Amino acid sequence: MLGNKELAQQYNTFSNNIRFFRKKRQLTQEQLAEQCDLSTSYIKQIESGKEFKNVSLTVILKFSKALNVPINKLFIIQKNS
């Protein structure tokens, strides 16, 4: 079971990867929000990583599809992030 520290680290990796892959695809936060059918403020909250958000599997799938990356890559530290 993941402790709070490990959970926070994993969330931090996830939020950094959303920003990394969004920029790699040259998308604005607004464009990503539109493609995922989410609000821009939600994207900003996730990318900031300052506030832990419960992210549903549905949202993770939306990010994966919009960013054209496998789900597991959203949870692995990227070398250029």
Buried (B, 14 or more C-beta within 10 A) or exposed (E): EEEEEEEEEEBEBBBBBBBBBBEBBEBEBEBBBBBBEBEBEBBEBBBEBEEBBEBEEEBBEBBBEBBEBEEEEBEEEBEEE
